[in-house]
Amino acid sequence: MHLPAVFSNMFDFSGRQVCVTGAASGIGRATAVLFADLGAQVFVADRDEQALQELVSERPSSFRAVVYDQAHTSSIEELAAAIGDVDVLINNAGILLYEPLLQLKFSDLAKVVSVNLTGAITLSRLVGERMVARGQGTIIHTGSQLAYNGAEFRSVYAATKAGISQFVKTAALEWGPHGIRVNCVAPGRTLTPINQHLLQQPEQYSEAIKRIPLGRFGQPQDMANAFAFLASDASAYVTGHTLVVDGGWILP
Ligand SMILES: NC(=O)c1ccc[n+]([C@@H]2O[C@H](COP(=O)([O-])OP(=O)(O)OC[C@H]3O[C@@H](n4cnc5c(N)ncnc54)[C@H](O)[C@@H]3O)[C@@H](O)[C@H]2O)c1
């Protein structure tokens, strides 16, 4: 079937510059590959240098690697300087903390907040400033369905992701008049290394699936598709929104 031009043009990213953070693995990797497939030049940013190099070697004409650490402001500043004027920022790098609240180590608390919240906001602040100056661009964060649900042992993680959904609303409010859209994709349980702890426990895994109306965990591709929608002109009138992509888990 031939797609009508009005539709395919919306998803044509030829000549566009996209940056995907956390691109060395999981959701970020699938998203970087999809944007390359859609014609974009993609800065793939991550702290995992080796995995980044492997990714770039698969498609050297589409990808450019930037190694950085989202736990450090100076490193985020270097990333922002390296990518310059991008059209799309997929602000996706993040870490999970799985720790009962009464055993929470304060160093772990600080680390998760610094990567998932402070670091992600710092990057959007820096990239958004350049977008506002140009009057064009769009930013999409990765939140989590856990911004809406309670989930034992993930209090800090859930708090950082709820913070991101709230950040997105205000950034969209402030930058909308400058032509910048800011949104968030909130994945439910997705088959990536971040869920390794769960995948290694078959009983917990099958219990988790029972809670998902669509009867399966998400694939990284499911999330990549949502990012492409929110970055495309198909969502030109959507801003400040968190799109939950979770197979219906939050419904009950
Ligand atoms: N997989 C899920 O079930 C799920 C659910 C909800 C939200 N998320 C979110 O999706 C995003 C991607 O996670 P994923 O599931 O693909 O996990 P993943 O572990 O496969 O990928 C995360 C990537 O982020 C990078 N990263 C981590 N800390 C970093 C830092 N300090 N600086 C730079 N890069 C860093 C890692 O090296 C890795 O490549 C995260 O923000 C995560 O919180 C995932």
PDBQT file of the ligand as one rigid body, heavy atoms in Angstrom, charges set to zero:
ROOT
HETATM    1  N1  LIG A 301      12.087  -0.617  30.832  1.00  0.00    +0.000 N 
HETATM    2  C1  LIG A 301      11.044  -0.212  31.548  1.00  0.00    +0.000 C 
HETATM    3  O1  LIG A 301      10.229  -1.031  31.996  1.00  0.00    +0.000 OA
HETATM    4  C2  LIG A 301      10.827   1.253  31.798  1.00  0.00    +0.000 A 
HETATM    5  C3  LIG A 301       9.581   1.647  32.333  1.00  0.00    +0.000 A 
HETATM    6  C4  LIG A 301       9.359   2.994  32.569  1.00  0.00    +0.000 A 
HETATM    7  C5  LIG A 301      10.341   3.923  32.279  1.00  0.00    +0.000 A 
HETATM    8  N2  LIG A 301      11.543   3.515  31.773  1.00  0.00    +0.000 N 
HETATM    9  C6  LIG A 301      12.552   4.554  31.492  1.00  0.00    +0.000 C 
HETATM   10  O2  LIG A 301      13.004   4.410  30.161  1.00  0.00    +0.000 OA
HETATM   11  C7  LIG A 301      14.306   4.989  30.051  1.00  0.00    +0.000 C 
HETATM   12  C8  LIG A 301      15.207   4.016  29.319  1.00  0.00    +0.000 C 
HETATM   13  O3  LIG A 301      15.340   2.847  30.105  1.00  0.00    +0.000 OA
HETATM   14  P1  LIG A 301      15.519   1.380  29.480  1.00  0.00    +0.000 P 
HETATM   15  O4  LIG A 301      14.401   0.564  29.980  1.00  0.00    +0.000 OA
HETATM   16  O5  LIG A 301      15.772   1.476  28.030  1.00  0.00    +0.000 OA
HETATM   17  O6  LIG A 301      16.809   0.911  30.299  1.00  0.00    +0.000 OA
HETATM   18  P2  LIG A 301      18.289   0.563  29.843  1.00  0.00    +0.000 P 
HETATM   19  O7  LIG A 301      19.012   0.306  31.104  1.00  0.00    +0.000 OA
HETATM   20  O8  LIG A 301      18.254  -0.469  28.776  1.00  0.00    +0.000 OA
HETATM   21  O9  LIG A 301      18.809   1.923  29.172  1.00  0.00    +0.000 OA
HETATM   22  C9  LIG A 301      19.151   3.061  29.932  1.00  0.00    +0.000 C 
HETATM   23  C10 LIG A 301      20.346   3.731  29.276  1.00  0.00    +0.000 C 
HETATM   24  O10 LIG A 301      20.634   4.932  30.015  1.00  0.00    +0.000 OA
HETATM   25  C11 LIG A 301      22.033   5.015  30.176  1.00  0.00    +0.000 C 
HETATM   26  N3  LIG A 301      22.355   5.771  31.377  1.00  0.00    +0.000 N 
HETATM   27  C12 LIG A 301      22.067   5.446  32.656  1.00  0.00    +0.000 A 
HETATM   28  N4  LIG A 301      22.595   6.344  33.490  1.00  0.00    +0.000 NA
HETATM   29  C13 LIG A 301      23.238   7.265  32.729  1.00  0.00    +0.000 A 
HETATM   30  C14 LIG A 301      23.996   8.422  33.018  1.00  0.00    +0.000 A 
HETATM   31  N5  LIG A 301      24.263   8.798  34.286  1.00  0.00    +0.000 N 
HETATM   32  N6  LIG A 301      24.500   9.147  31.996  1.00  0.00    +0.000 NA
HETATM   33  C15 LIG A 301      24.294   8.748  30.717  1.00  0.00    +0.000 A 
HETATM   34  N7  LIG A 301      23.611   7.638  30.378  1.00  0.00    +0.000 NA
HETATM   35  C16 LIG A 301      23.085   6.911  31.381  1.00  0.00    +0.000 A 
HETATM   36  C17 LIG A 301      22.504   3.566  30.316  1.00  0.00    +0.000 C 
HETATM   37  O11 LIG A 301      23.901   3.422  30.039  1.00  0.00    +0.000 OA
HETATM   38  C18 LIG A 301      21.607   2.851  29.318  1.00  0.00    +0.000 C 
HETATM   39  O12 LIG A 301      22.203   2.793  28.031  1.00  0.00    +0.000 OA
HETATM   40  C19 LIG A 301      14.743   5.304  31.472  1.00  0.00    +0.000 C 
HETATM   41  O13 LIG A 301      14.553   6.686  31.718  1.00  0.00    +0.000 OA
HETATM   42  C20 LIG A 301      13.802   4.487  32.331  1.00  0.00    +0.000 C 
HETATM   43  O14 LIG A 301      13.630   5.022  33.594  1.00  0.00    +0.000 OA
HETATM   44  C21 LIG A 301      11.799   2.201  31.514  1.00  0.00    +0.000 A 
ENDROOT
TORSDOF 0
